[in-house]
């Protein structure tokens, strides 16, 4: 159904938008993800889709370094994403809660 592809059932809580159906992430990115949005992910390739598929540059925060797990090639893959951004500071990997909260506070102060 064409209408179903463009109307995503969602639930809003403050400024958080949650998809409650299993729509393709790439479809969500095309219509909904903009450069000023923030994607927070442990480490998912879905966080790369806005840049790789649509050349959009949302802020991406990868949380994998906050726990003691070594993910194969994660550093290289994230570095490649970071260098593809016009503003590499929009790709962030906090190592602890303090650095995450500091980064989020900075975004809030800049009204991103």
N, C-alpha and C positions, 0 to 999 in steps of 0.2 A: 504494500500500500504506500503510494508516494507520500501521502500526508503523514504517515507514521514515521518516515525517514526524517522528516523535518520538525516534528513535534515531539520533543523529548520529555516524557513525564518526569518531573523533578520535584524535589522538596527543598524549600529555602529555609535556612535557619540563619538569621542575620545576613552576613555577606557570603555564606557558604552555599554552594550549589551542588546538590547530590543527585546523580543519575540513579534512578531506581529501576531501570530496565537495562537489559544487556544490549545496548547499542554499540556499534563499532566505534572504538576510540577515535579512529581517523575521521569518522563522520562528525564526532563531537568537536574535534580540533578545527575542522574546516569552518564550522559556523560559530563556534563558541570561544575558542582559545585565542586570546589576543596578546600582544607584547606586554601589556601591563598586568597580566594574570600571573599567579604563583602556582606552580605545580610542586607538591611535596611528595617524595617517593623514597622508599627504602633504597631500591635500585631496580628500576623497571625500564625496559626498552620503550615503553609507552611514553616516558618523559622526553624521549628523543623525537617523537613523531611530529610535533609542531614545527620544529626546525627542519627536519629532514624532508618532510612531505610538503609543507606549506611555506617554508622559509620564514616562519614566525619565531619570535624570540621571547617567549615568556620567561619569567624568573623560574629557575629549576633548583630545588633544594633536594639533594640526595642525602639520606640519613644513614647510609650503610656504615660510615666511619664512626658512628656513635656507639657501636657495639664491636666486640672483638671478633670480626669475621673477615677473612680475606677472600674477596670475590675475584675469580680469575679474570684478568684483563680489565677490571672495572676502572682502575686509575687511567689506563691508556684510553679507554673508550670515552670516559668523562672529559679527559684532557682534550680529545679530538672535538667533542661537542663545544667545550669552552672556547677553543681557538676558532671555531666557526662563527661564534657570536661577535657582533660588532662591539658589544660591551661584555667582555668575559666575566666581569664581576656578577653577572646575572646567573651564573652557574656556581652554586655554592655547596660545599661539603663540610658541614660542621662536624667537629670531633667530640663535642660534648654539649650538654644542654645550655650552658652559659653562652657558647658561641652561636648556637641556634637562636636563642632569645635575643642576643645582641643584634644579629642580622635582621631578625623580624622587627625589632624595635626601630632599627635604622630604616627599614622599608616603610614602617608606619609613619615615622617622622617625615619621610620624603613623600608621603601620601601616595604610595604606589598601590 
